[in-house]
Amino acid sequence: MPTAVLLINVEIGHEDEVFEELKKIPEVKAAYVVYGMYDIIAVVKANDLKTLRSVISEKIRKIPYVSATLTHVAIEGKEFERS
């Protein structure tokens, strides 16, 4: 399952609004409001790369107040998760 980690910049003062919109997107499996160069980190998973690309381009990047994103697509087979 293709996975991407997105680093998201948000217009000042709108972190909570973007965070709430991310929670509505089923492919966003986790999101964190963070301190630092980026405002939110999101983990996105989809059934295929075409869907992953669409979610990022057509849903996440079009959320109001998202000013920039940096996408890191994980190498399949080189991942693990702990609960």
N, C-alpha and C positions, 0 to 999 in steps of 0.2 A: 504494500500500500504506500504510494508516494506521500512523503511527509516534507513539509517546509517549516522553517522557523523564520518568522517575520519580525523584523525590528521596525517599529512604527514611530514616526514623529507626528505629533498632534499640535494643533494651534494652542497656544498658552491658555490654560484654564478650561480646556474641553476634554481632558483625559477621561473623566467619568462618563461622559456622553458616548465617546467612542468605545470605551470598555463595554458599556451596556449594549451597544449595537453589535459588537463582536460576539457577545453571548447568544445572540439570536441566530447566528450562522452555524448550522449543524456541523460543518466541516472544521470549525475552530474547536479543537479539543482542549485547549488550555490558553489562558491569557493572563498576563501579569502586568500591573502598572508598576513601573520601576523608576529609580533615580538614575541619572546618568545622561549620556548622549542621546539615548532614545527614551521615549515615554512609555511605550507598551511593547511587550514581547508576546507574540502569539504563536502557537503550534497549530498547524493546519494539516489535516489528513484527508485524502480523497481516494476514490477507487482507481483513478488513472491520472496521468500527467495532464491530459487535456482538461479534465475537471478541476484539478489543482490550479492550473493556470487561470481558468475561468473564475474560480472563487476569488483568487487574489486580485485579478484585474477588474472583474465586473462587480464584485461585492465589496471586498475590503478596501480597495483603493478609492472607491466611490463613496465611502462613508463620509458624511460632512465632517470637516475639521481635520481629516487626515491630510497632512501636508507632504509626507514622503514615507516610502517604505524601502527596506533593504531585505531581500529574500535570499535565504539559504536553503537550497533543496538538499535533503539528506541523501546519502548514497544508500540505496536499498541493500539490505543484508549486512550493513555495518551499523546496526543500532540495537539498543536494548532499552527496556523501560523497567523501572521498579515501582512498586506501589507503596 
